[in-house]
Amino acid sequence: HVMIAHSIKGEAFGPAQKLHGATYVVDVCFVRPELDENDIVVDIGLASDVVKETLGIINFSNLDEHPEFRGRRSTTEAVAKWIFSRIADAIRCGKLGPSAKGIAHLKITLHESHVASAAYEADLVAT
């Protein structure tokens, strides 16, 4: 999970335009068409390390003041896409080990409560 503060500019966001806090439970789903030679999708230890490192960049931050979100709305969807981009980069750089080369799709879901969540997902482009 990650704890942030933010405000979201624009009339469409009603009371969320004011500074408020959010605690997101973050789910990361790694998808590949076939299991690797060890019958896994990804090394869960390496994946956990990368997710923890990624969330650490924004944990306990006011996203209104965070350089990664300067000039952007920090909607739940935008935060999910930001996490997606960081993890996709880590996969491309080999930080998730050799089995991660087969990951074809990634989905990031942020749960704000038991009734509110948002996700960003996309195929990973092979490099």
C-alpha positions as CSV (number, residue, x, y, z in Angstrom):
1,H,0.0,0.0,0.0
2,V,1.0,3.6,-0.4
3,M,-0.2,6.8,1.5
4,I,-0.3,10.1,-0.4
5,A,-1.9,13.5,-0.2
6,H,-3.1,15.4,-3.2
7,S,-5.8,17.7,-4.6
8,I,-7.2,17.3,-8.1
9,K,-7.9,20.5,-10.0
10,G,-11.1,20.7,-12.1
11,E,-14.8,21.1,-11.3
12,A,-15.4,17.5,-12.2
13,F,-13.6,16.5,-9.1
14,G,-15.9,18.2,-6.6
15,P,-14.6,18.1,-3.0
16,A,-11.4,16.2,-4.2
17,Q,-10.2,19.6,-5.5
18,K,-9.2,20.3,-1.9
19,L,-6.1,18.8,-0.4
20,H,-6.9,15.3,1.1
21,G,-5.2,12.1,1.8
22,A,-5.6,8.7,0.2
23,T,-4.3,5.2,1.1
24,Y,-4.2,3.0,-1.8
25,V,-3.9,-0.8,-1.7
26,V,-1.9,-1.6,-4.8
27,D,-2.3,-4.8,-6.9
28,V,0.1,-5.6,-9.6
29,C,-0.8,-8.3,-12.1
30,F,2.0,-9.7,-14.4
31,V,0.6,-11.6,-17.4
32,R,2.5,-13.8,-19.9
33,P,1.2,-16.3,-22.4
34,E,3.4,-19.2,-21.2
35,L,5.1,-20.0,-17.9
36,D,8.9,-19.9,-18.0
37,E,11.2,-23.0,-17.6
38,N,10.6,-22.8,-13.8
39,D,6.8,-22.7,-14.3
40,I,6.5,-19.1,-13.0
41,V,5.4,-15.8,-14.5
42,V,8.0,-13.7,-12.6
43,D,10.3,-14.0,-9.7
44,I,8.0,-12.8,-6.9
45,G,10.9,-11.7,-4.7
46,L,12.3,-9.4,-7.4
47,A,8.8,-8.2,-8.3
48,S,8.1,-7.4,-4.7
49,D,11.4,-5.4,-4.4
50,V,10.6,-3.4,-7.5
51,V,7.0,-2.6,-6.4
52,K,8.3,-1.6,-2.9
53,E,10.9,0.6,-4.5
54,T,8.4,2.2,-6.9
55,L,5.9,3.0,-4.2
56,G,8.6,4.3,-1.9
57,I,9.1,7.2,-4.4
58,I,5.7,8.6,-3.6
59,N,4.8,7.1,-0.2
60,F,3.9,9.8,2.4
61,S,4.2,12.5,-0.3
62,N,2.0,15.4,-1.3
63,L,1.7,14.7,-5.0
64,D,0.8,18.3,-5.6
65,E,4.4,19.1,-4.7
66,H,6.1,15.9,-6.1
67,P,8.3,16.4,-9.2
68,E,6.8,13.3,-10.8
69,F,3.4,14.9,-10.9
70,R,4.2,18.5,-11.4
71,G,1.7,20.1,-13.8
72,R,-0.4,16.9,-13.9
73,R,-3.6,15.7,-12.2
74,S,-2.9,12.9,-9.7
75,T,-6.1,11.0,-10.2
76,T,-6.1,7.4,-9.1
77,E,-5.9,6.4,-12.7
78,A,-2.9,8.7,-13.3
79,V,-1.1,7.3,-10.3
80,A,-1.8,3.7,-11.5
81,K,-0.4,4.7,-15.0
82,W,2.7,6.2,-13.3
83,I,3.3,3.0,-11.3
84,F,2.7,1.0,-14.5
85,S,5.4,3.0,-16.4
86,R,8.0,2.6,-13.6
87,I,7.4,-1.2,-13.4
88,A,7.4,-1.6,-17.2
89,D,10.8,0.2,-17.2
90,A,12.1,-2.1,-14.5
91,I,11.1,-5.1,-16.6
92,R,12.8,-3.7,-19.7
93,C,16.0,-3.0,-17.6
94,G,16.1,-6.6,-16.3
95,K,15.4,-5.7,-12.7
96,L,12.8,-8.5,-12.5
97,G,15.1,-11.2,-13.7
98,P,15.1,-13.3,-16.9
99,S,11.6,-14.7,-16.5
100,A,10.1,-11.2,-16.8
101,K,11.2,-11.0,-20.4
102,G,8.1,-13.1,-21.2
103,I,5.7,-10.7,-19.5
104,A,3.3,-9.4,-22.2
105,H,0.8,-7.5,-20.2
106,L,0.7,-5.6,-16.9
107,K,-2.2,-4.3,-14.8
108,I,-2.0,-2.0,-11.9
109,T,-5.1,-1.6,-9.7
110,L,-5.3,1.0,-6.9
111,H,-8.0,0.3,-4.3
112,E,-9.2,3.4,-2.4
113,S,-11.8,1.5,-0.4
114,H,-13.9,-1.6,-0.6
115,V,-16.2,0.1,-3.1
116,A,-13.7,2.3,-5.1
117,S,-10.8,1.3,-7.2
118,A,-9.3,2.2,-10.5
119,A,-6.8,0.5,-12.8
120,Y,-4.5,1.0,-15.7
121,E,-3.4,-1.8,-17.9
122,A,-1.8,-2.3,-21.2
123,D,0.3,-4.7,-23.2
124,L,4.1,-4.3,-22.9
125,V,5.8,-3.5,-26.1
126,A,8.7,-5.9,-26.8
127,T,12.0,-4.1,-27.1
